[in-house]
Amino acid sequence: MIKNFKNAISGECGGPSVETIIGIAVALIMGVALIAFGRAVVSWIAKSKQQVNNMEVGNLTSTTSYT
């Protein structure tokens, strides 16, 4: 198998095979990067939501009357 791989890299007849390997590798890297980015965005939104839920309303207390 290693012999075939070396032969494919060294000769022109292996060109499409090498291009295919590179294309698959790039696609996998992009897929992993997009998944990691998606998880980071979801985590950031969850943290932001938690921060907003923990905010206190300024100067409003239970003793304040609006009448």
N, C-alpha and C positions, 0 to 999 in steps of 0.2 A: 504494500500500500504506500509506504514511504517512497519507494522507487517510482511508482506511478505519479505521485505528487511532484517529486523532483523533475521527472520527465515532462510533466504538464507545465511546470513553471519555466523550464529551460527552452521548450520548443514553442513554435507558433501554433501548433495544432492544439495546444492546451490553453490557448487564449480564452475561448469562451468559458472554459471551466474555471479559470482564475477569475474572470469577470463575474461569474455567477457566485463564486465564493465571496468575493469582495462585496457584491450586492447584498447577499444574505447577511453578512457581518454588519454592514451599514444599517440594514433594516432592523436587525436585532438591537443594535446600539440605540437607534432612534426610538424603538419601541420601549426599551427600558428607561430611556431618558423621559419620554412622555408619561410613563407610569409614575416615575419618581416625581415629576413636576405636578401631576394630578394629585398625588398624595400630599405633597407640600401645600398645595392650594386648599385642599379639604381641611388639612390641619390648621392652616392660617384662618380659615373661615370659622372653624370651631372655636379657636382661641378668641377671635374677635367677638363672636356671639356670646361667649362666656363673659368677656369684659363688659359688653353692653348690658347683659343681664345683671351684672354686679354693680352697675353704676347707681349712685344714689341721686335722687332728685333734690336739687339745691333749695334750701329754705322752706321746704314744705314739710310740716310736721302734722301729727294727728290733732294738735290743738288749734291749728289755723282754721279760722272760719271765714268763709267767703260771702256771708250774708250781710 
